[in-house]
Amino acid sequence: RLEARSNLVDDDQLPLFLGFPGPDHRNPKYLYCLGGAGYVLNRQAVRVLVEQLGNCWSKKVSSQEDRIISKCFRSINVICTDTRDPLQEYGPR
């Protein structure tokens, strides 16, 4: 739920990467924002990603953009923030 984190969204200096973190099956100690569930980036996160993308994933081809983006953010210590509610659910009940 994004409402609980709405105070963070206005901070233009803080890159935000919000969604549902899941373990990477190739390396379970790393989490990535699952693309199927969707994820949200604020403007600062997009700026940082554009600057960093060439350093972390320059010449590879993949359909797994969620893992690529998560790997790039992880390299600069921006992690996927979990947006599930206390019952670990999304959306209305």
LOPA-56738 format. One record per residue (C-alpha): residue number from 0; x, y, z; residue in one letter. Coordinates in nm, 2 decimals, m for minus. Example, Ala and Ser with C-alpha at 12.3 -4.5 7.8 and 13.67 -1.06 7.14 Angstrom:
LOPA-56738
+-----+--------+--------+--------+---+
:   k :   east :  north :     up : r :
+-----+--------+--------+--------+---+
:   0 :   1.23 :  m0.45 :   0.78 : A :
:   1 :   1.37 :  m0.11 :   0.71 : S :
+-----+--------+--------+--------+---+
end
This chain:
LOPA-56738
+-----+--------+--------+--------+---+
:   k :   east :  north :     up : r :
+-----+--------+--------+--------+---+
:   0 :   0.00 :   0.00 :   0.00 : R :
:   1 :   0.15 :   0.33 :  m0.11 : L :
:   2 :  m0.05 :   0.54 :   0.13 : E :
:   3 :   0.17 :   0.45 :   0.42 : A :
:   4 :   0.48 :   0.56 :   0.22 : R :
:   5 :   0.33 :   0.88 :   0.06 : S :
:   6 :   0.54 :   1.10 :   0.28 : N :
:   7 :   0.85 :   0.96 :   0.10 : L :
:   8 :   0.72 :   1.01 :  m0.25 : V :
:   9 :   0.76 :   1.39 :  m0.23 : D :
:  10 :   1.13 :   1.37 :  m0.15 : D :
:  11 :   1.31 :   1.45 :  m0.48 : D :
:  12 :   1.65 :   1.36 :  m0.34 : Q :
:  13 :   1.56 :   1.01 :  m0.24 : L :
:  14 :   1.54 :   0.74 :  m0.51 : P :
:  15 :   1.23 :   0.52 :  m0.44 : L :
:  16 :   1.19 :   0.17 :  m0.58 : F :
:  17 :   0.86 :   0.04 :  m0.45 : L :
:  18 :   0.69 :  m0.29 :  m0.51 : G :
:  19 :   0.68 :  m0.66 :  m0.41 : F :
:  20 :   1.03 :  m0.80 :  m0.33 : P :
:  21 :   1.10 :  m1.16 :  m0.41 : G :
:  22 :   1.41 :  m1.38 :  m0.39 : P :
:  23 :   1.61 :  m1.42 :  m0.70 : D :
:  24 :   1.61 :  m1.79 :  m0.78 : H :
:  25 :   1.97 :  m1.76 :  m0.91 : R :
:  26 :   2.09 :  m1.60 :  m0.59 : N :
:  27 :   1.83 :  m1.63 :  m0.31 : P :
:  28 :   2.01 :  m1.39 :  m0.08 : K :
:  29 :   1.92 :  m1.11 :  m0.32 : Y :
:  30 :   1.57 :  m0.97 :  m0.35 : L :
:  31 :   1.43 :  m0.80 :  m0.66 : Y :
:  32 :   1.11 :  m0.62 :  m0.73 : C :
:  33 :   0.89 :  m0.86 :  m0.91 : L :
:  34 :   0.78 :  m0.72 :  m1.25 : G :
:  35 :   0.46 :  m0.92 :  m1.27 : G :
:  36 :   0.33 :  m0.75 :  m0.96 : A :
:  37 :   0.46 :  m0.41 :  m1.09 : G :
:  38 :   0.69 :  m0.16 :  m0.93 : Y :
:  39 :   0.70 :   0.22 :  m0.90 : V :
:  40 :   0.99 :   0.45 :  m0.94 : L :
:  41 :   1.00 :   0.82 :  m0.85 : N :
:  42 :   1.18 :   1.08 :  m1.06 : R :
:  43 :   1.50 :   1.06 :  m0.87 : Q :
:  44 :   1.51 :   0.68 :  m0.91 : A :
:  45 :   1.46 :   0.71 :  m1.28 : V :
:  46 :   1.75 :   0.97 :  m1.30 : R :
:  47 :   1.98 :   0.74 :  m1.10 : V :
:  48 :   1.88 :   0.44 :  m1.31 : L :
:  49 :   1.96 :   0.62 :  m1.63 : V :
:  50 :   2.30 :   0.73 :  m1.50 : E :
:  51 :   2.38 :   0.38 :  m1.36 : Q :
:  52 :   2.24 :   0.15 :  m1.64 : L :
:  53 :   2.55 :   0.16 :  m1.86 : G :
:  54 :   2.77 :   0.06 :  m1.56 : N :
:  55 :   2.56 :  m0.23 :  m1.45 : C :
:  56 :   2.40 :  m0.37 :  m1.76 : W :
:  57 :   2.55 :  m0.23 :  m2.08 : S :
:  58 :   2.57 :  m0.50 :  m2.35 : K :
:  59 :   2.34 :  m0.78 :  m2.24 : K :
:  60 :   2.00 :  m0.87 :  m2.38 : V :
:  61 :   1.73 :  m1.00 :  m2.15 : S :
:  62 :   1.35 :  m1.00 :  m2.12 : S :
:  63 :   1.38 :  m0.99 :  m1.74 : Q :
:  64 :   1.38 :  m0.61 :  m1.69 : E :
:  65 :   1.28 :  m0.65 :  m1.32 : D :
:  66 :   1.60 :  m0.84 :  m1.24 : R :
:  67 :   1.81 :  m0.60 :  m1.44 : I :
:  68 :   1.67 :  m0.29 :  m1.28 : I :
:  69 :   1.69 :  m0.45 :  m0.93 : S :
:  70 :   2.05 :  m0.54 :  m0.99 : K :
:  71 :   2.14 :  m0.18 :  m1.10 : C :
:  72 :   1.97 :  m0.03 :  m0.80 : F :
:  73 :   2.13 :  m0.29 :  m0.56 : R :
:  74 :   2.47 :  m0.18 :  m0.69 : S :
:  75 :   2.41 :   0.17 :  m0.56 : I :
:  76 :   2.23 :   0.05 :  m0.24 : N :
:  77 :   1.87 :   0.13 :  m0.35 : V :
:  78 :   1.65 :  m0.17 :  m0.25 : I :
:  79 :   1.30 :  m0.26 :  m0.34 : C :
:  80 :   1.07 :  m0.13 :  m0.07 : T :
:  81 :   0.78 :  m0.37 :   0.01 : D :
:  82 :   0.44 :  m0.21 :  m0.04 : T :
:  83 :   0.23 :  m0.50 :   0.09 : R :
:  84 :  m0.01 :  m0.44 :   0.38 : D :
:  85 :   0.04 :  m0.61 :   0.72 : P :
:  86 :  m0.15 :  m0.91 :   0.59 : L :
:  87 :   0.10 :  m0.94 :   0.30 : Q :
:  88 :  m0.17 :  m0.85 :   0.05 : E :
:  89 :  m0.22 :  m0.59 :  m0.22 : Y :
:  90 :  m0.54 :  m0.40 :  m0.31 : G :
:  91 :  m0.88 :  m0.39 :  m0.16 : P :
:  92 :  m1.03 :  m0.67 :   0.04 : R :
+-----+--------+--------+--------+---+
end
